Amino acid sequence: MKILKLLLFILFFIQISLSQQNKSPYEWNWKKDGIWTGTALAATGGGLLIISNKESYTDLDLLRIRSQKNDINFLDKWAAGNYSKNANRISDIPFAISFAAPFALLLDGKTNKHSGQLFGIYFESLVTTSALFTITAGLSNRARPYVYGTDAPLQQRKSVTATRSFYSGHVAASATATFFAAKVFQDFNPDSKAIPFVYAGAALLPATVGYFRLQAGQHFLTDVLLGYGLGAAVGYFTPELHKKKNESFSFSPIMGQNIFGENYQAISFSYRF
């Protein structure tokens, strides 16, 4: 009798495990997520409109900016005047790889079954990062490092793009994509020994983008650090905010009398499918 109970108990937990393997740890609410995504898209459009109306630097502005080179804080001062077309091109390589990273999740059988849901959450995270970046870039007017030197072409230093150093959108978007992929992998495979290596890769790609953006004279160190932090936070916490509440399991003490008149005490365990 005890063996039968044990077998039934084991079979019960096997059934639970199998059912969990076919389920996503996330949930998608069309109303809430629709509002979230729509608001982020609208904010991105608003930010782009602000950017399009910004004024470019004049010759006098360039002289004034170069004269303030020594006033830059110690974290950023070393990057002032940097310029490299080659480094700028190289930065696009890890940047592109970052966006492809979440699609590697399709190779995992557990995540592949929920690709539609994951694509929606991924898109939501990207447009959130986009909204934060475009509004900030539109409202700020920090000169890129190459504006503090004369190596970059004059036309480039006088363009509206030259006013958008704060903060690094490339690094932010890259970090969002890689940390999203790492977080999803972790949530679908909580016991995987590969998790530390996945996060190491997630951290390395945006850091590489940031390094080459610094060498290219596109951003200062504080621009890169802020972009990295914000992007990683959005990439990690967007899936976290979509996680299901664990209300399926419940325990409760029970006591009573069986058909033979024997009293019993036990703990009731239930799982709601």
Number of C-alpha atoms within 10 A of each C-alpha: 6 7 8 9 10 11 11 12 12 12 12 12 12 12 11 14 11 10 11 13 14 13 13 17 17 19 15 15 9 10 8 10 15 14 12 15 20 15 15 21 18 13 20 21 16 16 21 18 14 16 22 12 10 17 13 16 21 12 12 8 13 18 14 12 17 17 11 10 17 11 9 12 10 9 10 15 15 16 22 23 21 23 25 17 11 11 18 18 12 15 22 15 13 20 21 14 15 26 17 15 19 21 17 12 19 14 9 13 11 17 23 15 14 15 14 11 15 25 13 14 21 22 13 23 26 24 21 25 27 23 21 20 25 23 19 18 23 20 14 16 19 17 23 27 28 28 29 24 19 14 13 17 11 12 9 14 25 18 15 17 20 20 23 24 23 24 27 27 27 21 32 31 28 34 33 31 32 29 30 31 27 24 23 22 22 18 18 19 16 12 9 11 10 13 17 12 11 18 18 14 17 24 18 16 24 30 19 18 28 30 17 21 28 29 22 23 25 31 29 28 19 16 23 26 17 17 28 26 15 19 32 25 18 23 31 21 16 19 23 16 10 15 15 12 9 8 8 9 10 11 10 9 9 10 11 10 10 9 6 6 8 8 10 10 10 10 10 11 10 11 12 8 8
